[in-house]
Amino acid sequence: MENTNDRGSSRDAFLSWLKFALLMLALFLVFRYVIGITVISGNSMNPTIQNKDVIVTTNIFYNPQINDVVQFSDVHGFDVIKRIIAMPNDTVEINAGVIYVNGDQVDNSYAIGIPNDMERIMVTENSYFVVGDNRTPGESLDSRSKDFGLVSKERIKGKVAFSLYPLSFKVTE
């Protein structure tokens, strides 16, 4: 009789470990492919997102749109947070500190600083023009810089859904 109980407790222990392993796998997959949590380092998205804020991103079934605040990998593999202001085939220029997309002035009510002028460029297919909300020269390395350039759709990981710390559900306009 003791032998049967030992087998039952061994099986229960195995099932417990199996459930635990499956739960860990499910959590890993959710945080790897569905949502992401990122701690912000830097001031390029001030005043919308501050240094040391904790944000949550949605990483699945995402189609980039104008004004979305997105997370993507830069050319060095670092995660970066910026705002999309122009889509593929749009033109972007900065004249007298004002950003124009397709000849229309971009709403800067959420931004700070006055950007340097930039000649008109065309956003290539499957790419996006992104900028930080802190438009002060030198505060945000973004698509305005030839060294940074446009962001391809393949590099975009997802959209910022909300700020976890401080808690705020209105990160994007």
C-alpha positions in Angstrom: 0.0 0.0 0.0 2.8 2.4 0.8 4.3 1.8 -2.6 1.1 3.1 -4.3 1.1 6.3 -2.3 4.7 7.0 -3.2 3.8 6.6 -6.8 0.8 8.9 -6.4 2.8 11.6 -4.6 5.6 11.4 -7.2 3.1 11.8 -10.0 1.5 14.8 -8.1 4.9 16.4 -7.7 5.7 15.8 -11.4 2.3 17.4 -12.4 3.0 20.3 -10.1 6.4 20.9 -11.7 4.9 20.5 -15.2 2.1 23.0 -14.4 4.8 25.4 -13.1 7.0 25.0 -16.2 4.0 25.5 -18.5 3.0 28.7 -16.6 6.5 30.1 -16.8 6.6 29.3 -20.6 3.3 31.0 -21.1 4.5 34.1 -19.1 7.7 34.2 -21.1 5.8 34.0 -24.4 3.4 36.8 -23.3 6.1 39.1 -22.2 8.3 38.3 -25.3 5.7 38.5 -28.0 2.5 40.2 -26.7 3.5 43.0 -24.2 6.7 44.5 -23.1 7.8 46.5 -20.0 10.5 49.1 -20.4 12.2 51.5 -18.1 12.9 54.8 -19.9 16.5 56.1 -19.8 16.8 59.7 -21.1 14.8 62.8 -21.8 14.2 62.7 -25.5 10.4 62.1 -25.0 9.9 64.8 -22.4 7.3 66.0 -21.5 5.2 63.0 -22.6 7.5 60.4 -21.0 10.0 61.2 -18.4 13.4 59.7 -17.5 12.9 56.5 -15.3 9.2 56.2 -16.2 8.1 52.5 -16.7 6.0 51.9 -19.8 4.0 49.0 -21.2 4.0 48.3 -24.9 1.8 46.1 -27.1 3.8 44.0 -29.4 1.3 41.9 -31.4 -1.0 42.8 -34.3 0.4 46.3 -34.4 0.1 48.5 -37.5 2.0 51.9 -37.1 0.0 55.1 -37.4 0.7 58.8 -37.2 1.3 60.1 -33.7 1.8 56.7 -32.2 4.6 56.5 -29.7 6.5 53.4 -30.6 9.3 51.2 -29.4 11.9 50.0 -31.9 15.4 48.7 -32.1 18.0 51.2 -33.3 20.9 50.1 -35.6 22.9 49.1 -32.6 20.1 46.9 -31.1 19.1 49.2 -28.3 15.4 49.8 -27.7 14.3 53.3 -28.4 11.0 55.2 -27.9 9.9 57.9 -30.3 6.8 59.4 -32.0 5.8 58.6 -35.6 5.1 61.9 -37.4 5.3 60.7 -41.0 4.3 57.6 -42.9 5.8 56.0 -46.1 5.7 58.3 -49.1 5.1 61.4 -47.0 7.4 64.4 -47.2 8.9 66.0 -44.1 10.7 69.4 -43.7 11.5 71.8 -40.9 11.4 75.5 -41.7 11.9 78.2 -39.1 11.5 75.6 -36.4 8.2 74.3 -37.6 7.8 70.7 -38.8 5.8 70.2 -42.0 4.5 66.8 -43.3 3.2 67.0 -46.8 3.1 70.8 -46.5 0.9 70.7 -43.4 2.2 71.9 -40.0 2.6 69.1 -37.4 0.7 69.6 -34.1 3.4 70.3 -31.6 1.2 70.8 -28.5 2.7 67.8 -26.8 6.3 68.7 -27.7 8.9 71.1 -26.2 11.8 72.9 -27.9 12.4 74.3 -31.3 14.0 72.0 -33.8 16.8 73.0 -36.3 15.7 73.4 -39.9 15.9 70.4 -42.2 15.6 70.1 -46.0 12.6 68.3 -47.4 12.9 64.5 -47.6 10.6 61.8 -48.8 9.9 58.9 -46.4 10.7 55.7 -48.2 8.3 52.7 -48.6 8.0 50.6 -45.4 9.8 53.3 -43.3 8.6 55.9 -40.8 9.9 59.3 -39.7 10.1 59.4 -35.9 11.0 62.2 -33.5 11.3 62.7 -29.8 8.8 65.0 -28.1 11.8 67.0 -26.8 12.6 68.8 -30.1 15.4 70.9 -28.6 18.5 70.4 -30.7 20.8 67.7 -29.2 18.1 66.3 -26.9 16.7 63.6 -29.2 18.6 61.5 -31.7 15.9 60.7 -34.2 15.0 60.7 -37.9 16.1 64.4 -38.2 19.7 63.1 -38.0 21.3 61.6 -41.1 23.2 59.2 -38.7 19.9 57.9 -37.3 17.6 58.1 -40.4 14.2 56.6 -41.0 12.9 53.6 -39.1 11.9 50.5 -41.1 8.7 48.7 -40.2 10.6 45.5 -39.4 12.5 47.3 -36.6 9.3 48.5 -34.8 8.5 46.3 -31.9 5.2 47.8 -30.8 3.2 50.8 -29.6 3.4 52.3 -26.1 0.1 51.4 -24.5 0.4 53.3 -21.2 2.8 54.4 -18.4 2.9 51.9 -15.5 4.9 54.3 -13.3 3.7 56.9 -12.9 0.4 55.4 -13.8 -1.1 57.1 -16.8 -3.3 55.7 -19.6 -2.8 58.7 -21.9 0.7 58.5 -23.4 -0.3 59.1 -27.0 -2.6 61.8 -28.3 
